Amino acid sequence: MKIAISVADLDQSRVDGTRVYILNLLKHFGQLDFDSEFLLYHKNDFNPELTPPNFLNYKIIQKSFPFLWTQIRLAMELWKDVPDVLWMPMAALPLVRRKNLKTVITIHDLAFKHFPQYFTKKDLRKLNFFADYSVRNASKIIAVSQSTKQDILKFYPEVKEDKIKVIYHGFTDGVFSQARDLTQEEKVKNELGIVGDYILYSGALQPRKNIERLIEAFDAYKTRSKSAVKLVLAGEKAWLCENIEKKAKRSLYSADIVMPGRLRFCDIGHLFRGAALFAHPSLYEGFGITVLEAYAAGVPLLTADNSSLREAGGEAALYFDAYDVCEMSAQMERLLTDEKLRTELIAKGKEQLQKFSWEKCAKETLGYIKTS
């Protein structure tokens, strides 16, 4: 079988959950099916941190193009190479393609349907157009959680449920579950100006992540407790991040808020393992891969109780209402001060983690693609 995959997202500079997903599946596909040929299409040079392996059954095809790469350049290559099936890890099918080409798309989330106000008008138009077309026209759909599947059925009631398969993410075991290296942790902390204990957030800085309320909850906790704990907001600036920056600067404890920007993946691992707790205040997640990263790192998790986060988090996290700053702050204090609870949640996190692996995700995904 000839399987085409769009991997252009691995060219991007920012490492996010979707790109980690694509990379980790590519680490397994070539070893799971020696008889199939995988055509991996991308536009520019791979991000060094996102470069996939080059197995003997992988044909990596780099084709630059100045605009509408998926709709023109990729579409042309697919027409020429005649694959049996196309997997798009993002919801953006080429509009022009062979009638007999089977197609599978992955839907990571439909945040733009729930929170259109958190997207630029240009991005919103693009996301709606391509998602609407792709969901309605793909041969099969992969949803990364039951929550995402229910969103698809809600926003696209004409889509038949048996067209959608839920396949959970895995986690990057090698980066986050290493033994602690206190020397390296201190080196990373010193480079970033972090002194003492800290609460960690890791992810894009954008409105849906609910970081402004996290800062408010942090301020409230600091005022009550007089604690010296810091808040580290590790992640690149994304769309509409200006208010987050303003909130951090106007905080009574702005000197204790560290915003280091984009970090190397290995440094993120050290920051996770050294954190007093990991905070995940998001208003909505299609899966929430950082939940698993926190569990792998052995750091207690404080997370919002919405969308898919219970599916990923199970009974191993302390939850709060994402819109309730007082509850978030109270749960923050509880997790920072209750050593017994911290120990229990860390142990439960290791157990919850066993339910997810990239190998399992890859096997289920490849099997679904091949039966399209």
C-alpha positions as CSV (number, residue, x, y, z in Angstrom):
1,M,0.0,0.0,0.0
2,K,1.1,3.5,-0.8
3,I,0.3,5.9,2.1
4,A,0.7,9.7,1.7
5,I,1.1,11.9,4.7
6,S,1.3,15.7,4.9
7,V,4.1,16.5,7.4
8,A,4.6,20.1,6.5
9,D,3.8,21.1,10.1
10,L,7.1,19.6,11.1
11,D,8.8,22.5,9.3
12,Q,7.5,25.1,11.8
13,S,9.7,26.7,14.4
14,R,7.3,26.1,17.4
15,V,7.1,22.7,19.0
16,D,3.5,22.1,20.1
17,G,1.2,19.2,20.9
18,T,0.1,18.6,17.4
19,R,3.6,18.5,16.0
20,V,4.8,16.2,18.8
21,Y,1.9,13.9,17.8
22,I,2.9,13.8,14.1
23,L,6.6,13.2,15.0
24,N,5.9,10.4,17.4
25,L,3.6,8.5,15.0
26,L,6.3,8.8,12.3
27,K,8.8,7.2,14.7
28,H,6.6,4.1,14.7
29,F,4.8,3.8,11.3
30,G,7.9,2.7,9.4
31,Q,8.6,-0.1,11.9
32,L,5.0,-1.3,12.1
33,D,4.5,-1.8,8.4
34,F,7.5,-2.8,6.3
35,D,5.4,-3.7,3.3
36,S,3.8,-0.2,2.8
37,E,5.5,2.8,1.2
38,F,5.1,6.1,3.1
39,L,5.2,9.3,1.1
40,L,6.0,12.2,3.5
41,Y,5.4,15.5,1.9
42,H,6.6,18.8,3.3
43,K,7.4,22.3,2.2
44,N,10.7,23.7,3.8
45,D,13.5,22.3,5.9
46,F,12.4,20.3,9.0
47,N,12.7,21.9,12.4
48,P,15.8,20.1,13.8
49,E,13.7,19.2,16.9
50,L,10.9,17.8,14.7
51,T,12.9,15.9,12.1
52,P,11.3,12.4,11.5
53,P,13.3,9.3,11.1
54,N,14.1,8.2,7.5
55,F,13.2,4.5,7.4
56,L,13.8,2.5,4.3
57,N,10.1,2.6,3.5
58,Y,9.8,6.4,3.9
59,K,10.1,8.6,0.9
60,I,10.6,12.1,2.1
61,I,9.4,14.6,-0.5
62,Q,10.3,18.3,-0.1
63,K,8.4,20.6,-2.4
64,S,8.6,24.3,-1.8
65,F,5.8,26.6,-3.0
66,P,5.1,30.3,-2.1
67,F,1.4,30.1,-1.2
68,L,-1.5,27.7,-0.7
69,W,1.0,24.8,-0.4
70,T,-1.6,22.2,0.6
71,Q,-4.1,23.2,-2.1
72,I,-1.7,23.5,-5.0
73,R,1.7,21.9,-4.4
74,L,0.6,19.0,-2.3
75,A,-2.4,18.5,-4.5
76,M,-0.2,18.3,-7.6
77,E,2.1,15.8,-6.0
78,L,-0.7,13.5,-4.9
79,W,-2.2,13.6,-8.4
80,K,1.2,12.6,-9.8
81,D,2.2,9.9,-7.2
82,V,-1.2,8.2,-7.0
83,P,-1.2,7.0,-3.4
84,D,-3.9,4.6,-2.1
85,V,-4.7,6.7,0.9
86,L,-3.9,10.2,2.3
87,W,-3.6,11.0,6.0
88,M,-3.8,14.6,6.9
89,P,-2.8,15.1,10.6
90,M,-4.6,18.4,10.4
91,A,-8.1,19.2,9.1
92,A,-7.2,20.6,5.7
93,L,-7.8,18.3,2.8
94,P,-6.8,19.3,-0.7
95,L,-9.9,20.5,-2.5
96,V,-8.8,18.9,-5.8
97,R,-7.8,15.3,-5.7
98,R,-8.5,11.9,-7.4
99,K,-12.0,10.6,-6.8
100,N,-10.7,7.2,-5.7
101,L,-8.2,8.6,-3.2
102,K,-9.2,7.5,0.3
103,T,-8.7,10.2,2.9
104,V,-8.3,10.3,6.7
105,I,-8.0,13.4,8.8
106,T,-7.2,13.9,12.5
107,I,-9.3,16.5,14.4
108,H,-7.3,17.7,17.4
109,D,-9.9,20.1,18.7
110,L,-12.7,22.5,17.6
111,A,-11.7,25.3,19.8
112,F,-12.5,27.9,17.1
113,K,-16.1,26.7,17.2
114,H,-16.4,27.1,20.9
115,F,-14.3,30.3,21.3
116,P,-14.4,32.3,18.0
117,Q,-13.6,35.5,20.0
118,Y,-10.1,34.1,20.7
119,F,-9.1,33.9,17.1
120,T,-8.3,36.6,14.5
121,K,-10.9,37.0,11.9
122,K,-8.5,35.8,9.2
123,D,-7.6,32.6,11.0
124,L,-11.2,32.0,11.9
125,R,-12.4,32.1,8.3
126,K,-9.6,29.8,7.3
127,L,-10.1,27.3,10.1
128,N,-13.9,27.1,9.6
129,F,-13.6,26.7,5.8
130,F,-11.1,23.9,5.8
131,A,-12.5,22.1,8.9
132,D,-16.0,22.2,7.5
133,Y,-14.9,20.9,4.1
134,S,-12.6,18.3,5.5
135,V,-15.0,16.9,8.1
136,R,-17.8,16.5,5.6
137,N,-15.6,15.1,2.8
138,A,-13.0,12.8,4.5
139,S,-13.4,9.1,4.2
140,K,-12.7,8.7,7.9
141,I,-12.0,10.9,10.9
142,I,-9.7,10.4,13.9
143,A,-10.7,12.2,17.1
144,V,-8.1,12.5,19.8
145,S,-10.6,12.2,22.6
146,Q,-14.3,11.3,23.3
147,S,-14.8,15.0,24.0
148,T,-13.5,15.9,20.5
149,K,-15.7,13.2,19.0
150,Q,-18.8,14.7,20.7
151,D,-17.8,18.2,19.4
152,I,-17.6,16.8,15.9
153,L,-21.1,15.3,16.2
154,K,-22.4,18.6,17.8
155,F,-21.1,20.9,15.1
156,Y,-21.5,18.5,12.2
157,P,-24.7,16.6,12.9
158,E,-24.8,15.3,9.4
159,V,-21.6,13.2,10.0
160,K,-22.3,9.6,10.9
161,E,-20.8,8.5,14.2
162,D,-19.3,5.3,12.7
163,K,-17.1,7.5,10.5
164,I,-15.2,8.8,13.6
165,K,-12.7,6.7,15.7
166,V,-11.3,7.9,19.0
167,I,-7.5,7.3,19.3
168,Y,-5.8,8.8,22.3
169,H,-2.4,10.5,22.2
170,G,0.7,9.0,23.8
171,F,3.5,10.9,25.6
172,T,7.2,11.6,25.0
173,D,8.7,9.3,27.6
174,G,12.3,10.0,26.9
175,V,12.2,13.8,27.6
176,F,9.9,14.0,30.7
177,S,10.5,10.8,32.6
178,Q,14.3,10.9,32.9
179,A,15.8,10.8,36.3
180,R,16.2,14.3,37.8
181,D,19.6,15.9,37.2
182,L,19.7,18.6,39.8
183,T,22.9,20.2,38.4
184,Q,21.2,20.6,35.0
185,E,18.0,21.8,36.5
186,E,19.8,24.5,38.4
187,K,21.7,25.5,35.2
188,V,18.4,25.9,33.3
189,K,16.8,27.8,36.2
190,N,19.9,30.1,36.5
191,E,19.7,30.8,32.7
192,L,16.1,31.8,33.0
193,G,16.4,33.8,36.2
194,I,14.3,31.4,38.3
195,V,15.1,31.3,42.0
196,G,13.5,28.9,44.4
197,D,10.2,27.0,44.0
198,Y,8.0,27.6,41.1
199,I,4.6,26.8,39.5
200,L,5.0,25.8,35.9
201,Y,2.7,26.5,32.9
202,S,4.0,25.2,29.5
203,G,2.3,25.9,26.3
204,A,1.3,28.6,23.8
205,L,0.6,32.0,25.3
206,Q,-2.9,32.7,23.8
207,P,-6.3,33.5,25.3
208,R,-7.9,30.0,25.3
209,K,-5.2,28.8,27.7
210,N,-6.7,31.0,30.4
211,I,-3.4,32.3,31.6
212,E,-4.8,35.6,32.8
213,R,-6.9,33.9,35.4
214,L,-3.9,31.8,36.3
215,I,-2.0,35.0,37.1
216,E,-5.0,36.3,39.1
217,A,-5.1,33.0,41.1
218,F,-1.3,33.2,41.7
219,D,-1.6,36.8,42.9
220,A,-4.4,35.8,45.3
221,Y,-2.3,32.9,46.7
222,K,0.8,35.0,47.1
223,T,-1.2,37.7,49.0
224,R,-2.7,35.1,51.4
225,S,0.4,33.0,52.0
226,K,3.3,35.5,51.6
227,S,5.0,32.6,49.8
228,A,8.2,33.1,47.8
229,V,7.0,30.7,45.0
230,K,7.4,31.9,41.4
231,L,5.2,31.4,38.4
232,V,6.9,30.3,35.2
233,L,4.9,30.8,32.0
234,A,7.0,28.8,29.5
235,G,5.9,29.1,25.9
236,E,6.0,31.1,22.7
237,K,3.8,34.1,22.2
238,A,0.8,33.1,20.0
239,W,-2.2,35.0,18.6
240,L,-3.8,37.7,20.8
241,C,-1.2,37.3,23.6
242,E,-1.0,41.0,24.4
243,N,-3.4,40.9,27.3
244,I,-1.5,38.1,28.9
245,E,1.7,40.2,28.8
246,K,-0.2,43.2,30.3
247,K,-1.7,41.1,33.1
248,A,1.8,39.8,34.0
249,K,3.3,43.2,34.0
250,R,0.5,44.7,36.1
251,S,0.6,41.9,38.7
252,L,1.5,42.9,42.2
253,Y,4.0,40.1,42.0
254,S,5.3,40.8,38.5
255,A,8.9,40.3,39.7
256,D,7.9,36.7,40.5
257,I,6.5,35.9,37.1
258,V,9.0,34.6,34.6
259,M,8.2,34.4,30.9
260,P,11.2,32.8,29.2
261,G,9.6,32.4,25.7
262,R,10.4,29.4,23.5
263,L,12.7,26.9,25.1
264,R,14.5,23.8,23.9
265,F,12.5,20.6,24.4
266,C,15.1,19.1,26.7
267,D,15.1,22.2,28.9
268,I,11.3,21.9,29.2
269,G,11.8,18.4,30.6
270,H,14.1,19.8,33.4
271,L,11.6,22.6,34.2
272,F,8.8,20.0,34.5
273,R,10.8,17.8,36.9
274,G,11.9,20.7,39.0
275,A,8.4,22.3,39.4
276,A,6.5,22.5,42.6
277,L,3.4,21.8,40.6
278,F,2.2,22.0,37.0
279,A,-0.8,24.3,36.3
280,H,-3.1,23.6,33.3
281,P,-5.8,26.2,33.4
282,S,-7.0,25.9,29.8
283,L,-10.6,26.7,28.9
284,Y,-10.7,23.9,26.4
285,E,-8.4,21.1,25.1
286,G,-8.9,18.5,22.4
287,F,-6.7,16.1,24.4
288,G,-4.3,17.9,26.7
289,I,-0.9,16.2,26.1
290,T,0.8,18.3,28.8
291,V,-1.3,16.4,31.3
292,L,0.6,13.3,30.4
293,E,3.9,15.1,30.3
294,A,3.4,16.3,33.9
295,Y,2.6,12.7,35.0
296,A,5.7,11.4,33.3
297,A,7.8,14.1,35.0
298,G,6.5,13.1,38.4
299,V,5.1,16.6,39.1
300,P,1.7,17.1,40.8
301,L,-0.9,18.4,38.4
302,L,-3.5,21.2,38.9
303,T,-5.9,21.3,36.0
304,A,-9.1,22.8,34.8
305,D,-12.1,20.4,34.7
306,N,-13.5,20.7,31.2
307,S,-13.5,19.3,27.7
308,S,-11.1,16.3,27.4
309,L,-9.0,16.9,30.5
310,R,-10.8,14.3,32.7
311,E,-10.1,11.7,30.0
312,A,-6.4,12.4,30.1
313,G,-6.1,13.3,33.8
314,G,-8.3,10.5,35.4
315,E,-8.1,10.5,39.2
316,A,-4.5,11.7,39.3
317,A,-5.1,15.5,39.2
318,L,-6.6,18.2,41.4
319,Y,-9.3,19.9,39.4
320,F,-10.9,23.3,39.4
321,D,-13.5,25.4,37.5
322,A,-11.5,27.2,34.8
323,Y,-13.7,30.3,35.3
324,D,-13.4,30.4,39.1
325,V,-10.2,32.2,40.1
326,C,-11.0,31.7,43.8
327,E,-11.3,27.9,43.4
328,M,-8.1,27.8,41.3
329,S,-6.2,29.7,43.9
330,A,-7.5,27.6,46.7
331,Q,-6.6,24.4,44.9
332,M,-3.2,25.8,44.1
333,E,-2.6,26.4,47.8
334,R,-3.9,23.0,48.7
335,L,-1.5,21.3,46.3
336,L,1.5,23.3,47.3
337,T,1.0,22.7,51.1
338,D,-0.5,19.2,51.4
339,E,2.5,16.8,51.1
340,K,0.4,13.7,51.5
341,L,-1.9,14.8,48.6
342,R,1.1,15.6,46.4
343,T,2.6,12.2,47.0
344,E,-0.7,10.4,46.3
345,L,-1.3,12.3,43.0
346,I,2.2,11.7,41.7
347,A,1.8,8.0,42.3
348,K,-1.6,8.0,40.6
349,G,-0.2,10.0,37.7
350,K,2.3,7.2,37.0
351,E,-0.5,4.7,37.0
352,Q,-2.7,6.9,34.7
353,L,0.2,7.3,32.3
354,Q,0.3,3.5,31.6
355,K,-3.0,3.9,29.7
356,F,-1.3,5.9,27.0
357,S,1.6,5.3,24.6
358,W,2.8,6.5,21.2
359,E,3.2,2.9,20.1
360,K,-0.4,2.1,20.9
361,C,-1.5,5.4,19.3
362,A,0.5,4.6,16.2
363,K,-0.8,1.0,15.8
364,E,-4.4,2.1,16.1
365,T,-3.9,5.1,13.8
366,L,-2.0,3.1,11.1
367,G,-4.6,0.3,11.2
368,Y,-7.4,2.8,10.8
369,I,-5.6,4.5,7.9
370,K,-5.0,1.2,6.1
371,T,-8.7,0.1,6.3
372,S,-10.0,3.3,4.8
